[in-house]
Amino acid sequence: MSDKLTFYTHPFSRGRVARWMLEETGLPYDTVILDYGTTMKAPEYLAINPMGKVPALRHGDTVVTENAAICLYLADLAVDRRLAPPPGSKERGSYYRWISFMGPLEQLMMAKSTGKLAEPGTAGYGTEADLVGTLEWAIGEREHLVVEALRAIRVGHDEVEHLGVLRQALGGGE
């Protein structure tokens, strides 16, 4: 790989997901730590991400933002690490589905943390019961959501203890 990877983040941001994926790739990268409200909103960073949010990944002239997009991009960049199913395989559909599921999951977690749950008909997550029930259904008795060899989606019984950790994060207990 000839183009340098630069990761823009803040230690207390959603960027932890992208950093984890960067580590899974084993690829070298530089990190730029930004501060909320100052360097994140500075013209230099707004030229990279006009939303002034992290995470962002720059790979040469290519900029990727949003955790799911960064994870998908990095998995394809490090094909030898088997972080994603091969293009064209039927497992690729499930892979896209569940890696993109972090969007509704994050929306629900933020809504719960601010106490501003949206109406189920307009919320990407539906209801908390919808989201958690969907994950419970998806995991069932399996160890992994997609295929065992993949590391891009490591959600299984051991990782979430039958979704107890998720329920606690959402404030619902076990």
CORRA-V150333 format. One record per helix or strand. SS is the DSSP state (helix for helix, strand for strand). FROM is the first residue (numbers start at 1). TO is the last residue. If there is no record, write none. Layout:
# CORRA-V150333
SS|FROM|TO + SS|FROM|TO
This chain:
# CORRA-V150333
strand|5|9 + helix|15|25 + strand|30|33 + helix|39|41 + helix|43|46 + strand|56|59 + strand|62|65 + helix|67|77 + helix|79|81 + helix|91|100 + helix|102|114 + helix|128|139 + helix|157|160 + helix|164|169
